[in-house]
Amino acid sequence: MTITSEEQLESLKRIGHVCAVARDAMAAALTPGITTQELDDIGRRILDQHGARSAPELTYDFPGATCISVNDEVAHGIPGPRVIAAGDLVNIDVSAELDGVFADTGASYLVPEGNPRLATLCRDGKRAMWEGIRAVKSGGQLADIGTAIGRFAKKNRYTLITNLASHGVGDSLHDEPGEIPTWPDRSERRRIADGLVFTVEPFLSLGGTLAEQKYADDQWTLAADGDAYTVQYEHTVVATRRGAVVVTAA
């Protein structure tokens, strides 16, 4: 999607707000003893209350309203009977559609009392995302996003998952431009059009570089190579000449 009118922007902001409300409500309920299915039910209820539909279900027939990934799982975890325990690292990814417009957001959370190293990873994962967001400006290069994130990761001795990318969003869940690298990529030559809508979602890792299928009987859930713990933070943004407008903030 490329925003060309105030009406389009307001529609995007509406669904962005719904996704943010669902994400934050799920995060607030993230306590030991809750199941990932119960978390997903919270997200679904909020989407339903706003007349929104789960984008993964709508687009891919995903078996859940949201994606919930735990510990060494990186992305696309299926909600179910798994019970959350103290110290778990949990990623909540919410994407949805309202009135034909899609938005996408996600964040990782450490259930108290977690490993201090993982708490630092969460803090730095969020910082890496904001490094990428600050690099967004219409007329600039998409490669600037991955360059900024890569600089941060290298300075702080992290790795980045390089087969899970940011992407266009708005008219569909995975819109043009596709596969926006959140790591340094010299082959990326595309420029950022004014009004372009896309996600910024780096996967910052303690050693992982690729996401791989986790379970033989599950086509969805991904884990980092070496089972390296990894966090993901994601916002949907609109590129403007003054920088990025974030539509999935709380």
Beta strands, then each sheet from edge to edge (+ up, - down):
strand 1: 53-54
strand 2: 67-70
strand 3: 73-75
strand 4: 89-98
strand 5: 101-110
strand 6: 159-160
strand 7: 166-168
strand 8: 175-180
strand 9: 197-200
strand 10: 203-205
strand 11: 211-215
strand 12: 218-224
strand 13: 230-232
strand 14: 235-240
strand 15: 243-246
sheet 1: 1+ 4- 2+
sheet 2: 1+ 4- 5+
sheet 3: 3+ 12- 11+
sheet 4: 6+ 10- 13+
sheet 5: 7+ 8-
sheet 6: 9+ 14- 15+
end
